Amino acid sequence: MAYRFECPRENCPFVLRSAGDDEVEKLGRAHVRLAHRDHIAPVDLERRIERVDTV
Ligand SMILES: [Zn+2]
């Protein structure tokens, strides 16, 4: 099982995939912090994470 995170910001094409849910959360949060200089609430982060079949 793998996980996919899609950035919730409009006009941001950032998508990441990871084999680990911890990792996808960490990298997704880091993206929002670094690219948008913002924080993402855990609930919003989780809402943007989907399970996918392959990394
Ligand atoms: Zn983004």
mmCIF file of the protein (N, C-alpha, C, O) and its ligand, coordinates in Angstrom:
data_MODEL
# 
_entry.id   MODEL 
# 
loop_
_entity.id 
_entity.type 
_entity.pdbx_number_of_molecules 
1 polymer     1 
2 non-polymer 1 
# 
_entity_poly.entity_id                      1 
_entity_poly.type                           'polypeptide(L)' 
_entity_poly.nstd_linkage                   no 
_entity_poly.nstd_monomer                   no 
_entity_poly.pdbx_seq_one_letter_code       MAYRFECPRENCPFVLRSAGDDEVEKLGRAHVRLAHRDHIAPVDLERRIERVDTV 
_entity_poly.pdbx_seq_one_letter_code_can   MAYRFECPRENCPFVLRSAGDDEVEKLGRAHVRLAHRDHIAPVDLERRIERVDTV 
_entity_poly.pdbx_strand_id                 A 
# 
loop_
_entity_poly_seq.entity_id 
_entity_poly_seq.num 
_entity_poly_seq.mon_id 
_entity_poly_seq.hetero 
1 1  MET n 
1 2  ALA n 
1 3  TYR n 
1 4  ARG n 
1 5  PHE n 
1 6  GLU n 
1 7  CYS n 
1 8  PRO n 
1 9  ARG n 
1 10 GLU n 
1 11 ASN n 
1 12 CYS n 
1 13 PRO n 
1 14 PHE n 
1 15 VAL n 
1 16 LEU n 
1 17 ARG n 
1 18 SER n 
1 19 ALA n 
1 20 GLY n 
1 21 ASP n 
1 22 ASP n 
1 23 GLU n 
1 24 VAL n 
1 25 GLU n 
1 26 LYS n 
1 27 LEU n 
1 28 GLY n 
1 29 ARG n 
1 30 ALA n 
1 31 HIS n 
1 32 VAL n 
1 33 ARG n 
1 34 LEU n 
1 35 ALA n 
1 36 HIS n 
1 37 ARG n 
1 38 ASP n 
1 39 HIS n 
1 40 ILE n 
1 41 ALA n 
1 42 PRO n 
1 43 VAL n 
1 44 ASP n 
1 45 LEU n 
1 46 GLU n 
1 47 ARG n 
1 48 ARG n 
1 49 ILE n 
1 50 GLU n 
1 51 ARG n 
1 52 VAL n 
1 53 ASP n 
1 54 THR n 
1 55 VAL n 
# 
loop_
_struct_asym.id 
_struct_asym.entity_id 
A 1 
B 2 
# 
loop_
_chem_comp.id 
_chem_comp.type 
_chem_comp.mon_nstd_flag 
ALA 'L-peptide linking' y 
ARG 'L-peptide linking' y 
ASN 'L-peptide linking' y 
ASP 'L-peptide linking' y 
CYS 'L-peptide linking' y 
GLU 'L-peptide linking' y 
GLY 'peptide linking'   y 
HIS 'L-peptide linking' y 
ILE 'L-peptide linking' y 
LEU 'L-peptide linking' y 
LYS 'L-peptide linking' y 
MET 'L-peptide linking' y 
PHE 'L-peptide linking' y 
PRO 'L-peptide linking' y 
SER 'L-peptide linking' y 
THR 'L-peptide linking' y 
TYR 'L-peptide linking' y 
VAL 'L-peptide linking' y 
ZN  non-polymer         . 
# 
_pdbx_entity_nonpoly.entity_id   2 
_pdbx_entity_nonpoly.name        ? 
_pdbx_entity_nonpoly.comp_id     ZN 
# 
_pdbx_nonpoly_scheme.asym_id         B 
_pdbx_nonpoly_scheme.entity_id       2 
_pdbx_nonpoly_scheme.mon_id          ZN 
_pdbx_nonpoly_scheme.ndb_seq_num     1 
_pdbx_nonpoly_scheme.pdb_seq_num     101 
_pdbx_nonpoly_scheme.auth_seq_num    101 
_pdbx_nonpoly_scheme.pdb_mon_id      ZN 
_pdbx_nonpoly_scheme.auth_mon_id     ZN 
_pdbx_nonpoly_scheme.pdb_strand_id   A 
_pdbx_nonpoly_scheme.pdb_ins_code    . 
# 
loop_
_atom_site.group_PDB 
_atom_site.id 
_atom_site.type_symbol 
_atom_site.label_atom_id 
_atom_site.label_alt_id 
_atom_site.label_comp_id 
_atom_site.label_asym_id 
_atom_site.label_entity_id 
_atom_site.label_seq_id 
_atom_site.pdbx_PDB_ins_code 
_atom_site.Cartn_x 
_atom_site.Cartn_y 
_atom_site.Cartn_z 
_atom_site.occupancy 
_atom_site.B_iso_or_equiv 
_atom_site.pdbx_formal_charge 
_atom_site.auth_seq_id 
_atom_site.auth_comp_id 
_atom_site.auth_asym_id 
_atom_site.auth_atom_id 
_atom_site.pdbx_PDB_model_num 
ATOM   1   N  N  . MET A 1 1  ? 0.849  -1.196 0.000  1.00 0.00 ? 1   MET A N  1 
ATOM   2   C  CA . MET A 1 1  ? 0.000  0.000  0.000  1.00 0.00 ? 1   MET A CA 1 
ATOM   3   C  C  . MET A 1 1  ? 0.880  1.240  0.000  1.00 0.00 ? 1   MET A C  1 
ATOM   4   O  O  . MET A 1 1  ? 1.934  1.279  0.636  1.00 0.00 ? 1   MET A O  1 
ATOM   5   N  N  . ALA A 1 2  ? 0.429  2.235  -0.718 1.00 0.00 ? 2   ALA A N  1 
ATOM   6   C  CA . ALA A 1 2  ? 1.178  3.493  -0.777 1.00 0.00 ? 2   ALA A CA 1 
ATOM   7   C  C  . ALA A 1 2  ? 0.201  4.642  -0.550 1.00 0.00 ? 2   ALA A C  1 
ATOM   8   O  O  . ALA A 1 2  ? -1.016 4.456  -0.520 1.00 0.00 ? 2   ALA A O  1 
ATOM   9   N  N  . TYR A 1 3  ? 0.761  5.809  -0.395 1.00 0.00 ? 3   TYR A N  1 
ATOM   10  C  CA . TYR A 1 3  ? -0.051 6.979  -0.083 1.00 0.00 ? 3   TYR A CA 1 
ATOM   11  C  C  . TYR A 1 3  ? 0.303  8.112  -1.027 1.00 0.00 ? 3   TYR A C  1 
ATOM   12  O  O  . TYR A 1 3  ? 1.441  8.249  -1.476 1.00 0.00 ? 3   TYR A O  1 
ATOM   13  N  N  . ARG A 1 4  ? -0.690 8.906  -1.308 1.00 0.00 ? 4   ARG A N  1 
ATOM   14  C  CA . ARG A 1 4  ? -0.513 10.009 -2.238 1.00 0.00 ? 4   ARG A CA 1 
ATOM   15  C  C  . ARG A 1 4  ? -1.044 11.267 -1.563 1.00 0.00 ? 4   ARG A C  1 
ATOM   16  O  O  . ARG A 1 4  ? -2.127 11.266 -0.978 1.00 0.00 ? 4   ARG A O  1 
ATOM   17  N  N  . PHE A 1 5  ? -0.270 12.327 -1.655 1.00 0.00 ? 5   PHE A N  1 
ATOM   18  C  CA . PHE A 1 5  ? -0.693 13.609 -1.108 1.00 0.00 ? 5   PHE A CA 1 
ATOM   19  C  C  . PHE A 1 5  ? -0.734 14.616 -2.230 1.00 0.00 ? 5   PHE A C  1 
ATOM   20  O  O  . PHE A 1 5  ? 0.199  14.721 -3.026 1.00 0.00 ? 5   PHE A O  1 
ATOM   21  N  N  . GLU A 1 6  ? -1.811 15.347 -2.285 1.00 0.00 ? 6   GLU A N  1 
ATOM   22  C  CA . GLU A 1 6  ? -1.949 16.388 -3.295 1.00 0.00 ? 6   GLU A CA 1 
ATOM   23  C  C  . GLU A 1 6  ? -2.066 17.708 -2.558 1.00 0.00 ? 6   GLU A C  1 
ATOM   24  O  O  . GLU A 1 6  ? -2.888 17.852 -1.653 1.00 0.00 ? 6   GLU A O  1 
ATOM   25  N  N  . CYS A 1 7  ? -1.247 18.665 -2.944 1.00 0.00 ? 7   CYS A N  1 
ATOM   26  C  CA . CYS A 1 7  ? -1.272 19.963 -2.273 1.00 0.00 ? 7   CYS A CA 1 
ATOM   27  C  C  . CYS A 1 7  ? -2.634 20.634 -2.443 1.00 0.00 ? 7   CYS A C  1 
ATOM   28  O  O  . CYS A 1 7  ? -3.154 20.698 -3.556 1.00 0.00 ? 7   CYS A O  1 
ATOM   29  N  N  . PRO A 1 8  ? -3.216 21.133 -1.351 1.00 0.00 ? 8   PRO A N  1 
ATOM   30  C  CA . PRO A 1 8  ? -4.534 21.757 -1.428 1.00 0.00 ? 8   PRO A CA 1 
ATOM   31  C  C  . PRO A 1 8  ? -4.532 23.179 -1.987 1.00 0.00 ? 8   PRO A C  1 
ATOM   32  O  O  . PRO A 1 8  ? -5.595 23.736 -2.262 1.00 0.00 ? 8   PRO A O  1 
ATOM   33  N  N  . ARG A 1 9  ? -3.349 23.770 -2.156 1.00 0.00 ? 9   ARG A N  1 
ATOM   34  C  CA . ARG A 1 9  ? -3.319 25.148 -2.643 1.00 0.00 ? 9   ARG A CA 1 
ATOM   35  C  C  . ARG A 1 9  ? -3.698 25.221 -4.108 1.00 0.00 ? 9   ARG A C  1 
ATOM   36  O  O  . ARG A 1 9  ? -3.282 24.391 -4.917 1.00 0.00 ? 9   ARG A O  1 
ATOM   37  N  N  . GLU A 1 10 ? -4.486 26.218 -4.435 1.00 0.00 ? 10  GLU A N  1 
ATOM   38  C  CA . GLU A 1 10 ? -4.851 26.447 -5.817 1.00 0.00 ? 10  GLU A CA 1 
ATOM   39  C  C  . GLU A 1 10 ? -3.607 26.729 -6.639 1.00 0.00 ? 10  GLU A C  1 
ATOM   40  O  O  . GLU A 1 10 ? -2.682 27.404 -6.188 1.00 0.00 ? 10  GLU A O  1 
ATOM   41  N  N  . ASN A 1 11 ? -3.603 26.207 -7.837 1.00 0.00 ? 11  ASN A N  1 
ATOM   42  C  CA . ASN A 1 11 ? -2.500 26.431 -8.772 1.00 0.00 ? 11  ASN A CA 1 
ATOM   43  C  C  . ASN A 1 11 ? -1.182 25.812 -8.344 1.00 0.00 ? 11  ASN A C  1 
ATOM   44  O  O  . ASN A 1 11 ? -0.141 26.128 -8.920 1.00 0.00 ? 11  ASN A O  1 
ATOM   45  N  N  . CYS A 1 12 ? -1.202 24.959 -7.370 1.00 0.00 ? 12  CYS A N  1 
ATOM   46  C  CA . CYS A 1 12 ? 0.028  24.274 -6.998 1.00 0.00 ? 12  CYS A CA 1 
ATOM   47  C  C  . CYS A 1 12 ? -0.053 22.846 -7.499 1.00 0.00 ? 12  CYS A C  1 
ATOM   48  O  O  . CYS A 1 12 ? -0.953 22.099 -7.115 1.00 0.00 ? 12  CYS A O  1 
ATOM   49  N  N  . PRO A 1 13 ? 0.865  22.470 -8.339 1.00 0.00 ? 13  PRO A N  1 
ATOM   50  C  CA . PRO A 1 13 ? 0.806  21.138 -8.935 1.00 0.00 ? 13  PRO A CA 1 
ATOM   51  C  C  . PRO A 1 13 ? 1.476  20.048 -8.096 1.00 0.00 ? 13  PRO A C  1 
ATOM   52  O  O  . PRO A 1 13 ? 1.618  18.912 -8.549 1.00 0.00 ? 13  PRO A O  1 
ATOM   53  N  N  . PHE A 1 14 ? 1.881  20.389 -6.889 1.00 0.00 ? 14  PHE A N  1 
ATOM   54  C  CA . PHE A 1 14 ? 2.661  19.444 -6.095 1.00 0.00 ? 14  PHE A CA 1 
ATOM   55  C  C  . PHE A 1 14 ? 1.864  18.203 -5.699 1.00 0.00 ? 14  PHE A C  1 
ATOM   56  O  O  . PHE A 1 14 ? 0.787  18.292 -5.110 1.00 0.00 ? 14  PHE A O  1 
ATOM   57  N  N  . VAL A 1 15 ? 2.418  17.064 -6.033 1.00 0.00 ? 15  VAL A N  1 
ATOM   58  C  CA . VAL A 1 15 ? 1.848  15.766 -5.641 1.00 0.00 ? 15  VAL A CA 1 
ATOM   59  C  C  . VAL A 1 15 ? 3.007  14.908 -5.175 1.00 0.00 ? 15  VAL A C  1 
ATOM   60  O  O  . VAL A 1 15 ? 4.073  14.917 -5.790 1.00 0.00 ? 15  VAL A O  1 
ATOM   61  N  N  . LEU A 1 16 ? 2.811  14.173 -4.102 1.00 0.00 ? 16  LEU A N  1 
ATOM   62  C  CA . LEU A 1 16 ? 3.873  13.240 -3.727 1.00 0.00 ? 16  LEU A CA 1 
ATOM   63  C  C  . LEU A 1 16 ? 3.275  11.892 -3.390 1.00 0.00 ? 16  LEU A C  1 
ATOM   64  O  O  . LEU A 1 16 ? 2.115  11.773 -2.995 1.00 0.00 ? 16  LEU A O  1 
ATOM   65  N  N  . ARG A 1 17 ? 4.106  10.887 -3.561 1.00 0.00 ? 17  ARG A N  1 
ATOM   66  C  CA . ARG A 1 17 ? 3.708  9.524  -3.240 1.00 0.00 ? 17  ARG A CA 1 
ATOM   67  C  C  . ARG A 1 17 ? 4.757  8.937  -2.334 1.00 0.00 ? 17  ARG A C  1 
ATOM   68  O  O  . ARG A 1 17 ? 5.949  9.211  -2.475 1.00 0.00 ? 17  ARG A O  1 
ATOM   69  N  N  . SER A 1 18 ? 4.304  8.131  -1.408 1.00 0.00 ? 18  SER A N  1 
ATOM   70  C  CA . SER A 1 18 ? 5.236  7.496  -0.500 1.00 0.00 ? 18  SER A CA 1 
ATOM   71  C  C  . SER A 1 18 ? 4.674  6.158  -0.061 1.00 0.00 ? 18  SER A C  1 
ATOM   72  O  O  . SER A 1 18 ? 3.463  5.937  -0.076 1.00 0.00 ? 18  SER A O  1 
ATOM   73  N  N  . ALA A 1 19 ? 5.563  5.282  0.325  1.00 0.00 ? 19  ALA A N  1 
ATOM   74  C  CA . ALA A 1 19 ? 5.131  3.982  0.830  1.00 0.00 ? 19  ALA A CA 1 
ATOM   75  C  C  . ALA A 1 19 ? 4.658  4.065  2.275  1.00 0.00 ? 19  ALA A C  1 
ATOM   76  O  O  . ALA A 1 19 ? 3.992  3.151  2.762  1.00 0.00 ? 19  ALA A O  1 
ATOM   77  N  N  . GLY A 1 20 ? 4.998  5.158  2.970  1.00 0.00 ? 20  GLY A N  1 
ATOM   78  C  CA . GLY A 1 20 ? 4.656  5.232  4.384  1.00 0.00 ? 20  GLY A CA 1 
ATOM   79  C  C  . GLY A 1 20 ? 3.711  6.376  4.687  1.00 0.00 ? 20  GLY A C  1 
ATOM   80  O  O  . GLY A 1 20 ? 3.888  7.479  4.168  1.00 0.00 ? 20  GLY A O  1 
ATOM   81  N  N  . ASP A 1 21 ? 2.706  6.131  5.523  1.00 0.00 ? 21  ASP A N  1 
ATOM   82  C  CA . ASP A 1 21 ? 1.785  7.222  5.851  1.00 0.00 ? 21  ASP A CA 1 
ATOM   83  C  C  . ASP A 1 21 ? 2.469  8.292  6.701  1.00 0.00 ? 21  ASP A C  1 
ATOM   84  O  O  . ASP A 1 21 ? 2.171  9.478  6.559  1.00 0.00 ? 21  ASP A O  1 
ATOM   85  N  N  . ASP A 1 22 ? 3.381  7.883  7.583  1.00 0.00 ? 22  ASP A N  1 
ATOM   86  C  CA . ASP A 1 22 ? 4.119  8.880  8.367  1.00 0.00 ? 22  ASP A CA 1 
ATOM   87  C  C  . ASP A 1 22 ? 4.940  9.780  7.461  1.00 0.00 ? 22  ASP A C  1 
ATOM   88  O  O  . ASP A 1 22 ? 5.000  10.997 7.632  1.00 0.00 ? 22  ASP A O  1 
ATOM   89  N  N  . GLU A 1 23 ? 5.572  9.129  6.487  1.00 0.00 ? 23  GLU A N  1 
ATOM   90  C  CA . GLU A 1 23 ? 6.434  9.888  5.595  1.00 0.00 ? 23  GLU A CA 1 
ATOM   91  C  C  . GLU A 1 23 ? 5.630  10.839 4.717  1.00 0.00 ? 23  GLU A C  1 
ATOM   92  O  O  . GLU A 1 23 ? 6.032  11.984 4.515  1.00 0.00 ? 23  GLU A O  1 
ATOM   93  N  N  . VAL A 1 24 ? 4.518  10.382 4.205  1.00 0.00 ? 24  VAL A N  1 
ATOM   94  C  CA . VAL A 1 24 ? 3.728  11.255 3.337  1.00 0.00 ? 24  VAL A CA 1 
ATOM   95  C  C  . VAL A 1 24 ? 3.212  12.466 4.135  1.00 0.00 ? 24  VAL A C  1 
ATOM   96  O  O  . VAL A 1 24 ? 3.132  13.572 3.601  1.00 0.00 ? 24  VAL A O  1 
ATOM   97  N  N  . GLU A 1 25 ? 2.869  12.257 5.390  1.00 0.00 ? 25  GLU A N  1 
ATOM   98  C  CA . GLU A 1 25 ? 2.438  13.385 6.227  1.00 0.00 ? 25  GLU A CA 1 
ATOM   99  C  C  . GLU A 1 25 ? 3.576  14.367 6.466  1.00 0.00 ? 25  GLU A C  1 
ATOM   100 O  O  . GLU A 1 25 ? 3.408  15.584 6.387  1.00 0.00 ? 25  GLU A O  1 
ATOM   101 N  N  . LYS A 1 26 ? 4.724  13.803 6.756  1.00 0.00 ? 26  LYS A N  1 
ATOM   102 C  CA . LYS A 1 26 ? 5.883  14.647 7.057  1.00 0.00 ? 26  LYS A CA 1 
ATOM   103 C  C  . LYS A 1 26 ? 6.288  15.472 5.830  1.00 0.00 ? 26  LYS A C  1 
ATOM   104 O  O  . LYS A 1 26 ? 6.556  16.669 5.929  1.00 0.00 ? 26  LYS A O  1 
ATOM   105 N  N  . LEU A 1 27 ? 6.325  14.810 4.684  1.00 0.00 ? 27  LEU A N  1 
ATOM   106 C  CA . LEU A 1 27 ? 6.740  15.498 3.461  1.00 0.00 ? 27  LEU A CA 1 
ATOM   107 C  C  . LEU A 1 27 ? 5.675  16.490 2.982  1.00 0.00 ? 27  LEU A C  1 
ATOM   108 O  O  . LEU A 1 27 ? 6.000  17.554 2.456  1.00 0.00 ? 27  LEU A O  1 
ATOM   109 N  N  . GLY A 1 28 ? 4.428  16.138 3.166  1.00 0.00 ? 28  GLY A N  1 
ATOM   110 C  CA . GLY A 1 28 ? 3.347  17.044 2.784  1.00 0.00 ? 28  GLY A CA 1 
ATOM   111 C  C  . GLY A 1 28 ? 3.375  18.306 3.635  1.00 0.00 ? 28  GLY A C  1 
ATOM   112 O  O  . GLY A 1 28 ? 3.213  19.418 3.132  1.00 0.00 ? 28  GLY A O  1 
ATOM   113 N  N  . ARG A 1 29 ? 3.583  18.115 4.928  1.00 0.00 ? 29  ARG A N  1 
ATOM   114 C  CA . ARG A 1 29 ? 3.656  19.267 5.832  1.00 0.00 ? 29  ARG A CA 1 
ATOM   115 C  C  . ARG A 1 29 ? 4.879  20.123 5.494  1.00 0.00 ? 29  ARG A C  1 
ATOM   116 O  O  . ARG A 1 29 ? 4.810  21.352 5.506  1.00 0.00 ? 29  ARG A O  1 
ATOM   117 N  N  . ALA A 1 30 ? 5.981  19.470 5.198  1.00 0.00 ? 30  ALA A N  1 
ATOM   118 C  CA . ALA A 1 30 ? 7.200  20.207 4.841  1.00 0.00 ? 30  ALA A CA 1 
ATOM   119 C  C  . ALA A 1 30 ? 6.991  21.005 3.553  1.00 0.00 ? 30  ALA A C  1 
ATOM   120 O  O  . ALA A 1 30 ? 7.464  22.135 3.432  1.00 0.00 ? 30  ALA A O  1 
ATOM   121 N  N  . HIS A 1 31 ? 6.288  20.417 2.607  1.00 0.00 ? 31  HIS A N  1 
ATOM   122 C  CA . HIS A 1 31 ? 6.019  21.136 1.360  1.00 0.00 ? 31  HIS A CA 1 
ATOM   123 C  C  . HIS A 1 31 ? 5.225  22.414 1.630  1.00 0.00 ? 31  HIS A C  1 
ATOM   124 O  O  . HIS A 1 31 ? 5.577  23.483 1.131  1.00 0.00 ? 31  HIS A O  1 
ATOM   125 N  N  . VAL A 1 32 ? 4.159  22.303 2.416  1.00 0.00 ? 32  VAL A N  1 
ATOM   126 C  CA . VAL A 1 32 ? 3.314  23.470 2.695  1.00 0.00 ? 32  VAL A CA 1 
ATOM   127 C  C  . VAL A 1 32 ? 4.125  24.542 3.423  1.00 0.00 ? 32  VAL A C  1 
ATOM   128 O  O  . VAL A 1 32 ? 3.985  25.737 3.162  1.00 0.00 ? 32  VAL A O  1 
ATOM   129 N  N  . ARG A 1 33 ? 4.968  24.086 4.335  1.00 0.00 ? 33  ARG A N  1 
ATOM   130 C  CA . ARG A 1 33 ? 5.779  25.036 5.095  1.00 0.00 ? 33  ARG A CA 1 
ATOM   131 C  C  . ARG A 1 33 ? 6.800  25.738 4.209  1.00 0.00 ? 33  ARG A C  1 
ATOM   132 O  O  . ARG A 1 33 ? 6.957  26.957 4.267  1.00 0.00 ? 33  ARG A O  1 
ATOM   133 N  N  . LEU A 1 34 ? 7.486  24.956 3.394  1.00 0.00 ? 34  LEU A N  1 
ATOM   134 C  CA . LEU A 1 34 ? 8.579  25.528 2.601  1.00 0.00 ? 34  LEU A CA 1 
ATOM   135 C  C  . LEU A 1 34 ? 8.088  26.250 1.351  1.00 0.00 ? 34  LEU A C  1 
ATOM   136 O  O  . LEU A 1 34 ? 8.586  27.324 1.016  1.00 0.00 ? 34  LEU A O  1 
ATOM   137 N  N  . ALA A 1 35 ? 7.128  25.671 0.671  1.00 0.00 ? 35  ALA A N  1 
ATOM   138 C  CA . ALA A 1 35 ? 6.692  26.255 -0.594 1.00 0.00 ? 35  ALA A CA 1 
ATOM   139 C  C  . ALA A 1 35 ? 5.709  27.398 -0.381 1.00 0.00 ? 35  ALA A C  1 
ATOM   140 O  O  . ALA A 1 35 ? 5.695  28.360 -1.149 1.00 0.00 ? 35  ALA A O  1 
ATOM   141 N  N  . HIS A 1 36 ? 4.886  27.293 0.659  1.00 0.00 ? 36  HIS A N  1 
ATOM   142 C  CA . HIS A 1 36 ? 3.841  28.292 0.855  1.00 0.00 ? 36  HIS A CA 1 
ATOM   143 C  C  . HIS A 1 36 ? 4.029  29.102 2.137  1.00 0.00 ? 36  HIS A C  1 
ATOM   144 O  O  . HIS A 1 36 ? 3.244  30.004 2.430  1.00 0.00 ? 36  HIS A O  1 
ATOM   145 N  N  . ARG A 1 37 ? 5.060  28.780 2.888  1.00 0.00 ? 37  ARG A N  1 
ATOM   146 C  CA . ARG A 1 37 ? 5.311  29.434 4.169  1.00 0.00 ? 37  ARG A CA 1 
ATOM   147 C  C  . ARG A 1 37 ? 4.058  29.445 5.029  1.00 0.00 ? 37  ARG A C  1 
ATOM   148 O  O  . ARG A 1 37 ? 3.651  30.477 5.563  1.00 0.00 ? 37  ARG A O  1 
ATOM   149 N  N  . ASP A 1 38 ? 3.469  28.283 5.145  1.00 0.00 ? 38  ASP A N  1 
ATOM   150 C  CA . ASP A 1 38 ? 2.206  28.179 5.867  1.00 0.00 ? 38  ASP A CA 1 
ATOM   151 C  C  . ASP A 1 38 ? 2.165  26.852 6.605  1.00 0.00 ? 38  ASP A C  1 
ATOM   152 O  O  . ASP A 1 38 ? 3.016  25.983 6.418  1.00 0.00 ? 38  ASP A O  1 
ATOM   153 N  N  . HIS A 1 39 ? 1.140  26.721 7.458  1.00 0.00 ? 39  HIS A N  1 
ATOM   154 C  CA . HIS A 1 39 ? 0.930  25.467 8.181  1.00 0.00 ? 39  HIS A CA 1 
ATOM   155 C  C  . HIS A 1 39 ? -0.319 24.819 7.622  1.00 0.00 ? 39  HIS A C  1 
ATOM   156 O  O  . HIS A 1 39 ? -1.214 25.495 7.115  1.00 0.00 ? 39  HIS A O  1 
ATOM   157 N  N  . ILE A 1 40 ? -0.367 23.519 7.719  1.00 0.00 ? 40  ILE A N  1 
ATOM   158 C  CA . ILE A 1 40 ? -1.574 22.809 7.325  1.00 0.00 ? 40  ILE A CA 1 
ATOM   159 C  C  . ILE A 1 40 ? -2.076 22.061 8.553  1.00 0.00 ? 40  ILE A C  1 
ATOM   160 O  O  . ILE A 1 40 ? -1.306 21.396 9.246  1.00 0.00 ? 40  ILE A O  1 
ATOM   161 N  N  . ALA A 1 41 ? -3.355 22.176 8.811  1.00 0.00 ? 41  ALA A N  1 
ATOM   162 C  CA . ALA A 1 41 ? -3.929 21.485 9.965  1.00 0.00 ? 41  ALA A CA 1 
ATOM   163 C  C  . ALA A 1 41 ? -3.885 19.984 9.709  1.00 0.00 ? 41  ALA A C  1 
ATOM   164 O  O  . ALA A 1 41 ? -4.049 19.543 8.572  1.00 0.00 ? 41  ALA A O  1 
ATOM   165 N  N  . PRO A 1 42 ? -3.666 19.198 10.762 1.00 0.00 ? 42  PRO A N  1 
ATOM   166 C  CA . PRO A 1 42 ? -3.616 17.740 10.583 1.00 0.00 ? 42  PRO A CA 1 
ATOM   167 C  C  . PRO A 1 42 ? -4.841 17.180 9.869  1.00 0.00 ? 42  PRO A C  1 
ATOM   168 O  O  . PRO A 1 42 ? -4.727 16.263 9.055  1.00 0.00 ? 42  PRO A O  1 
ATOM   169 N  N  . VAL A 1 43 ? -5.998 17.725 10.171 1.00 0.00 ? 43  VAL A N  1 
ATOM   170 C  CA . VAL A 1 43 ? -7.218 17.214 9.528  1.00 0.00 ? 43  VAL A CA 1 
ATOM   171 C  C  . VAL A 1 43 ? -7.231 17.513 8.024  1.00 0.00 ? 43  VAL A C  1 
ATOM   172 O  O  . VAL A 1 43 ? -7.695 16.698 7.227  1.00 0.00 ? 43  VAL A O  1 
ATOM   173 N  N  . ASP A 1 44 ? -6.722 18.678 7.648  1.00 0.00 ? 44  ASP A N  1 
ATOM   174 C  CA . ASP A 1 44 ? -6.640 19.022 6.223  1.00 0.00 ? 44  ASP A CA 1 
ATOM   175 C  C  . ASP A 1 44 ? -5.593 18.181 5.511  1.00 0.00 ? 44  ASP A C  1 
ATOM   176 O  O  . ASP A 1 44 ? -5.759 17.781 4.359  1.00 0.00 ? 44  ASP A O  1 
ATOM   177 N  N  . LEU A 1 45 ? -4.521 17.930 6.227  1.00 0.00 ? 45  LEU A N  1 
ATOM   178 C  CA . LEU A 1 45 ? -3.467 17.085 5.667  1.00 0.00 ? 45  LEU A CA 1 
ATOM   179 C  C  . LEU A 1 45 ? -4.015 15.679 5.405  1.00 0.00 ? 45  LEU A C  1 
ATOM   180 O  O  . LEU A 1 45 ? -3.833 15.117 4.325  1.00 0.00 ? 45  LEU A O  1 
ATOM   181 N  N  . GLU A 1 46 ? -4.676 15.137 6.398  1.00 0.00 ? 46  GLU A N  1 
ATOM   182 C  CA . GLU A 1 46 ? -5.226 13.784 6.243  1.00 0.00 ? 46  GLU A CA 1 
ATOM   183 C  C  . GLU A 1 46 ? -6.238 13.704 5.119  1.00 0.00 ? 46  GLU A C  1 
ATOM   184 O  O  . GLU A 1 46 ? -6.299 12.717 4.386  1.00 0.00 ? 46  GLU A O  1 
ATOM   185 N  N  . ARG A 1 47 ? -7.026 14.751 4.994  1.00 0.00 ? 47  ARG A N  1 
ATOM   186 C  CA . ARG A 1 47 ? -8.044 14.785 3.953  1.00 0.00 ? 47  ARG A CA 1 
ATOM   187 C  C  . ARG A 1 47 ? -7.426 14.752 2.547  1.00 0.00 ? 47  ARG A C  1 
ATOM   188 O  O  . ARG A 1 47 ? -8.050 14.300 1.588  1.00 0.00 ? 47  ARG A O  1 
ATOM   189 N  N  . ARG A 1 48 ? -6.199 15.238 2.455  1.00 0.00 ? 48  ARG A N  1 
ATOM   190 C  CA . ARG A 1 48 ? -5.511 15.283 1.166  1.00 0.00 ? 48  ARG A CA 1 
ATOM   191 C  C  . ARG A 1 48 ? -4.682 14.042 0.876  1.00 0.00 ? 48  ARG A C  1 
ATOM   192 O  O  . ARG A 1 48 ? -4.069 13.929 -0.186 1.00 0.00 ? 48  ARG A O  1 
ATOM   193 N  N  . ILE A 1 49 ? -4.666 13.127 1.813  1.00 0.00 ? 49  ILE A N  1 
ATOM   194 C  CA . ILE A 1 49 ? -3.886 11.902 1.618  1.00 0.00 ? 49  ILE A CA 1 
ATOM   195 C  C  . ILE A 1 49 ? -4.828 10.776 1.197  1.00 0.00 ? 49  ILE A C  1 
ATOM   196 O  O  . ILE A 1 49 ? -5.836 10.498 1.846  1.00 0.00 ? 49  ILE A O  1 
ATOM   197 N  N  . GLU A 1 50 ? -4.466 10.151 0.104  1.00 0.00 ? 50  GLU A N  1 
ATOM   198 C  CA . GLU A 1 50 ? -5.252 9.045  -0.417 1.00 0.00 ? 50  GLU A CA 1 
ATOM   199 C  C  . GLU A 1 50 ? -4.399 7.793  -0.422 1.00 0.00 ? 50  GLU A C  1 
ATOM   200 O  O  . GLU A 1 50 ? -3.181 7.860  -0.592 1.00 0.00 ? 50  GLU A O  1 
ATOM   201 N  N  . ARG A 1 51 ? -5.032 6.670  -0.238 1.00 0.00 ? 51  ARG A N  1 
ATOM   202 C  CA . ARG A 1 51 ? -4.313 5.418  -0.415 1.00 0.00 ? 51  ARG A CA 1 
ATOM   203 C  C  . ARG A 1 51 ? -4.316 5.043  -1.895 1.00 0.00 ? 51  ARG A C  1 
ATOM   204 O  O  . ARG A 1 51 ? -5.332 5.147  -2.581 1.00 0.00 ? 51  ARG A O  1 
ATOM   205 N  N  . VAL A 1 52 ? -3.183 4.617  -2.351 1.00 0.00 ? 52  VAL A N  1 
ATOM   206 C  CA . VAL A 1 52 ? -3.084 4.182  -3.745 1.00 0.00 ? 52  VAL A CA 1 
ATOM   207 C  C  . VAL A 1 52 ? -2.374 2.839  -3.758 1.00 0.00 ? 52  VAL A C  1 
ATOM   208 O  O  . VAL A 1 52 ? -1.763 2.436  -2.768 1.00 0.00 ? 52  VAL A O  1 
ATOM   209 N  N  . ASP A 1 53 ? -2.460 2.145  -4.899 1.00 0.00 ? 53  ASP A N  1 
ATOM   210 C  CA . ASP A 1 53 ? -1.907 0.797  -4.959 1.00 0.00 ? 53  ASP A CA 1 
ATOM   211 C  C  . ASP A 1 53 ? -0.400 0.745  -5.080 1.00 0.00 ? 53  ASP A C  1 
ATOM   212 O  O  . ASP A 1 53 ? 0.235  -0.170 -4.553 1.00 0.00 ? 53  ASP A O  1 
ATOM   213 N  N  . THR A 1 54 ? 0.179  1.710  -5.764 1.00 0.00 ? 54  THR A N  1 
ATOM   214 C  CA . THR A 1 54 ? 1.629  1.669  -5.965 1.00 0.00 ? 54  THR A CA 1 
ATOM   215 C  C  . THR A 1 54 ? 2.251  3.024  -5.658 1.00 0.00 ? 54  THR A C  1 
ATOM   216 O  O  . THR A 1 54 ? 1.599  4.061  -5.768 1.00 0.00 ? 54  THR A O  1 
ATOM   217 N  N  . VAL A 1 55 ? 3.487  2.999  -5.283 1.00 0.00 ? 55  VAL A N  1 
ATOM   218 C  CA . VAL A 1 55 ? 4.200  4.245  -4.963 1.00 0.00 ? 55  VAL A CA 1 
ATOM   219 C  C  . VAL A 1 55 ? 4.486  4.996  -6.247 1.00 0.00 ? 55  VAL A C  1 
ATOM   220 O  O  . VAL A 1 55 ? 5.079  6.075  -6.212 1.00 0.00 ? 55  VAL A O  1 
HETATM 221 ZN ZN . ZN  B 2 .  ? 1.781  23.350 -2.744 1.00 0.00 2 101 ZN  A ZN 1 
# 
